[in-house]
Amino acid sequence: MTNNTKRRVVVTGMGVVSSIGTGADDFWSAIKSGKCGISEPTIYPIEDLQIKIAGEVKDFDPKAAGLSKQFLMADRYSQFAGIAAREAVKQSGIEMPLKPGEGARCAAIVGSGIGGISTMEDSYRGLFELKKRATHPLTLLKTIGSSAPAHVSIEYGITGPCFGVVSACSTATHSIGLVYNMIREGMIDFGLGGAAEASLAWGTTRAWQGMRVLSPNGLFPFSKHRNGTVLAEGAGILMLEDYERAKERGANILAEIKGFGMTADAADMVNPSIDGTAGAMELALQDADVSPTDIDYINAHGTATMVNDVNETRSIKRVFGDSAKDTPVSSTKSMHGHALGAGGGIEAVACIKAMEENFLPPTIGFDEPGDECDLDYIPNEGRSADINYVMSNSFAFGGLNAVLVFGPAPA
Amino acid sequence: MEDVAPKIIEILKKNMKEPPETIPLETPLSDLDIESLDLAVIVFDIEDTFGIEIPYNANEEVEDFKTVGSVVDKVKELVAANNA
């Protein structure tokens, strides 16, 4: 079966929680103004840490956010998922919770790099350090990496495919790609896809510190002074829908998912390969049936590590050839930080808003181009441009690559 | 302090698949069969062995991590600071 005979898949809702704003509108105005959400964290002690910055979702109050009781009993990561899912559902205009019998044609694929790790950390501190006799009875349910999709399914009566994807920093992009494929193949008619992450904690930061890849002072992608990535948290979730269904109910269509590509480097846990990352971009372009010159903006993985940014630049050049230098590329992580599994979801929202408003998001904190970083990274200030097709890259530890191509709402 | 060098060489060897018989102090780390992740493990091992904290960032090229000898000197400096 060729692409043409398959169903088209559109985005009818999106939700975001991030260090620079919760809700797509607040998030987008922060992106447009080049706001930075990286600062000293408040939710864990930093005195004895080498790394004293993070992209925290500040002043987060689940009760004030109006979450339901089941979400209030969940881990912070599930709560982020609940808020992003609620926004996506509301924007889609789909009447939810679904009535009995309606839910089987809907999916909830909400992943996380690591799930409710902070709950686990608190629990272990209680056991090992404070010598508590027992853990909180909800420790397990809060920790498991499938709790967010489960909570979302309960909230909205989603009885179709429901699980979490785990692929580190590619999690959200893989999740969105899976929902896209399920709808395209006719398995379901609509569904939520994305991810949530809330792994900012003392122990987790220690573990990351041990990898020696974190920057002590900021996330500066593709830039000469870049010196590592900065951990962040949040969620990004899209409502995807069969185009015919969306059209029939008169939905406001935000964008179309044109293509999805995924590969694995099968090479190294930390050093990315050009073959793997370029391969995922090529597959996404083929699936979208568009050429590199059609892409008006690339939302890069852009972690600001030495190896990622050079590898990604080389990969873009391999795939885009002569047009690479004319294709604007930015890493919005420079603003919201590296939200790990949730990154691709947050960045998908940035991509759709960029198309909607014909505005290229900047890479902030850019001093001068790093060695071998010679593309147009939209340094420091965003700018207006005609944007029809957008590519979003996610490349994870272990060499797990996922790439989405978004296009305009079908005419 | 004189046992710092042999201990570090031992740690380097432990983390290499096929370590050479001897590792002279002037050997550049880039000449050893050590990848970035290995180096993170080696730094952890050194910190654990000597009870020190080494401010090493894999994204930066620093003089302290040029040769085996420069690592030994850095560790001696940190151990001395710890005992001061």
Boltz contact constraints between the chains, C-beta under 6 A:
constraints:
  - contact:
      token1: [A, 210]
      token2: [B, 44]
      max_distance: 6.0
  - contact:
      token1: [A, 211]
      token2: [B, 40]
      max_distance: 6.0
  - contact:
      token1: [A, 212]
      token2: [B, 40]
      max_distance: 6.0
  - contact:
      token1: [A, 212]
      token2: [B, 56]
      max_distance: 6.0
  - contact:
      token1: [A, 212]
      token2: [B, 57]
      max_distance: 6.0
  - contact:
      token1: [A, 212]
      token2: [B, 58]
      max_distance: 6.0
  - contact:
      token1: [A, 213]
      token2: [B, 58]
      max_distance: 6.0
  - contact:
      token1: [A, 227]
      token2: [B, 57]
      max_distance: 6.0
  - contact:
      token1: [A, 227]
      token2: [B, 59]
      max_distance: 6.0
  - contact:
      token1: [A, 227]
      token2: [B, 60]
      max_distance: 6.0
  - contact:
      token1: [A, 228]
      token2: [B, 57]
      max_distance: 6.0
  - contact:
      token1: [A, 228]
      token2: [B, 59]
      max_distance: 6.0
  - contact:
      token1: [A, 270]
      token2: [B, 37]
      max_distance: 6.0
  - contact:
      token1: [A, 305]
      token2: [B, 59]
      max_distance: 6.0
  - contact:
      token1: [A, 306]
      token2: [B, 59]
      max_distance: 6.0
